[in-house]
Amino acid sequence: MGATNQRNFLQNLTQAGEPQARLGAFMGASSVSTWERKFMNIDYWLNLPIKFWFSSSVLFVALSINVVGIFLMYRRLDEMEERLNKCSLIIFQKQFWGNSARGRMVRLCAVTAAVAMPGWNIKRGTVDRQQVQDFPRVLKRLLQGKILGEVLFMTSAISNILYKWLTR
């Protein structure tokens, strides 16, 4: 009894051919839906177009940048503003925007502008050169990397829109 059932099962598997059909033969065709046959197959996910993987990676980068921004807004912003306490740009933004979520985001943007573009702000007289030079290198690189990621995200988003617009 056991040997014949095994032989029949193996014949069904070898006759079925496709992985979905083998899965259906094993579990009973009614228990596996078409959605499961399509999306639960690793070949489906590995053979997606390159545009999907590019868009997914760009979305992941944007999400990572936002997570870093939220961390900086709530954990390191006060420390960064304290290090730039002689800069009129930072002092004005801190007084004007307050401590709300939107205000903290705008204040982080002001700190980023002061640190990432010091030459332009020093010419305007809104930041202190010595304080910007004494700003911690790790935070400087983090803010500059955040700007670079945002620029790359916007570039890829614009190129995606142009691609869709031009291929119509």
TAJO-V902034 format. One record per residue. N is the residue number from 0. PHI is phi in degrees with one decimal (none if undefined). Layout:
<<N	PHI> <N	PHI>>
This chain:
<<0	none> <1	-70.2> <2	-68.5> <3	-68.3> <4	-65.0> <5	-64.9> <6	-64.0> <7	-64.3> <8	-63.3> <9	-66.2> <10	-65.0> <11	-62.7> <12	-65.7> <13	-73.5> <14	-78.6> <15	-66.9> <16	88.3> <17	-78.6> <18	-61.6> <19	-65.9> <20	-68.6> <21	-64.4> <22	-63.3> <23	-64.6> <24	-67.9> <25	-74.1> <26	-94.0> <27	95.0> <28	-59.5> <29	-76.4> <30	-85.6> <31	-111.5> <32	-82.0> <33	-66.5> <34	-60.8> <35	-65.0> <36	-63.9> <37	-81.8> <38	-88.0> <39	-90.2> <40	-95.0> <41	-66.1> <42	-63.5> <43	-61.2> <44	-73.5> <45	-80.2> <46	-105.1> <47	-68.4> <48	-62.9> <49	-62.3> <50	-62.2> <51	-63.4> <52	-67.4> <53	-64.4> <54	-63.6> <55	-64.3> <56	-69.0> <57	-65.4> <58	-64.5> <59	-64.4> <60	-63.8> <61	-63.3> <62	-64.2> <63	-63.8> <64	-63.6> <65	-66.3> <66	-64.0> <67	-62.8> <68	-62.4> <69	-65.7> <70	-60.0> <71	-64.7> <72	-61.0> <73	-98.8> <74	-109.9> <75	-119.1> <76	-62.6> <77	-62.8> <78	-64.5> <79	-66.4> <80	-67.0> <81	-64.9> <82	-72.3> <83	-114.3> <84	-74.8> <85	-97.7> <86	-87.3> <87	-65.6> <88	-60.4> <89	-71.4> <90	-62.0> <91	-63.2> <92	-63.3> <93	-66.1> <94	-72.4> <95	-75.4> <96	-89.5> <97	75.6> <98	-117.8> <99	-74.3> <100	-62.0> <101	-65.2> <102	-63.6> <103	-65.5> <104	-65.5> <105	-65.6> <106	-65.0> <107	-63.9> <108	-64.0> <109	-66.7> <110	-63.2> <111	-61.0> <112	-64.0> <113	-68.0> <114	-87.8> <115	-79.9> <116	-125.9> <117	-68.3> <118	-59.6> <119	-65.8> <120	-74.5> <121	-68.2> <122	-61.9> <123	-75.4> <124	82.6> <125	-97.9> <126	-131.1> <127	-93.4> <128	-58.5> <129	-65.6> <130	-67.6> <131	-68.1> <132	-69.1> <133	-84.0> <134	-62.6> <135	-57.9> <136	-60.5> <137	-62.8> <138	-67.8> <139	-59.1> <140	-64.8> <141	-65.1> <142	-67.7> <143	-67.1> <144	-64.6> <145	-63.6> <146	-63.9> <147	-60.8> <148	-62.8> <149	-65.7> <150	-65.2> <151	-63.7> <152	-62.5> <153	-65.5> <154	-62.8> <155	-68.5> <156	-65.5> <157	-65.9> <158	-66.1> <159	-65.5> <160	-64.6> <161	-63.7> <162	-61.3> <163	-64.4> <164	-70.1> <165	-79.4> <166	-93.7> <167	-76.6>>
